């Protein structure tokens, strides 16, 4: 299933560096344990590694998790690096 980006109620940026070698289970555990948020709450969570040219997304679609991976060929992201925060995009 592809994500309709207008569909999730919330889109969160997980600030700081995340090890992008982590899979679905590890990223879901990070959200639920470290940030104490519900990964099943119709939310898309975005993670960025040390390199600002790639990111991952994690989304629960009601039947299972979908993981997105994006790598930019040209350009980089400006990603907030304060590890203690999760910021909602409006």
N, C-alpha and C positions, 0 to 999 in steps of 0.2 A: 504494500500500500504506500502510495506517495502522500506526503503531508500537504494538505491545503493550509497554507500559512495564515489564512484568515480564520481557521477553525479553532485552534487552541485558545482557551480563555486567557492564558498567561504565557508569556515568553520571558524566560529568565536567562541572564548572563551570569554564569558562575565565574566570579572574578578570580584573578590570580592564575597561576600556572597549574594545569592539570596534566598528568601523565596520559598522553593520548594512546598509549599501548593498552590502557584499560578497556575492558569490554562492557557490555550492557550491565551485567551483574555488579561489577565494581563501581560503575558510575551511579547506578541506582542506589547502592549502599552508601556512597559518598553523600548523595542528596538527602537520604533519609536519616542517616546517623550523624554526620558532621553538621549539616545545616538544619536538621529536624524539620524537613519539608516532606510533603506527600507526593511521591512520584506518580501516583495514579490520579492526580487532581487536574486532569485535562491541561497539562502544562508541557511546554517545550523547553528543555534545559540545554543551554549552549556552553561548551567547554573549549578552552584554547590552551595549547601547549606553550612551551618556551618560544618556539618560532611563531611569529605572528602571521604566517602565510597559510595556516590550516586550522580548522576547528571541527568539533564533533557536536552533534545534536542528539538528544535522547527524548523520545516521546512515547507515551503509552496511548495506544489508539483504541483501547477498550477490549482488544483481543490479545494483544501482545505488544512488546516494545519494538520500536523502529529506531535504528541508529543511522544517523546521517554523517557523512564525512566529506568535507569540502577542502580542497587545496587550490589556492590561487596561483596561477602561473606568473602573473604580473601584479605587484602590489602587496600590501600587507594590511592587517587589521590594526586598529587602535583599541587595545583591550585593557580594561581596568585591572590593575595588578594587586589590589588589596585582597589578600586571601580570605579575609574574614567575612566577605560580603557576597550576597547574591542580589543582583539588581534586576528589577522588572523593566522590560521594555514596554513603552506605551505607544 
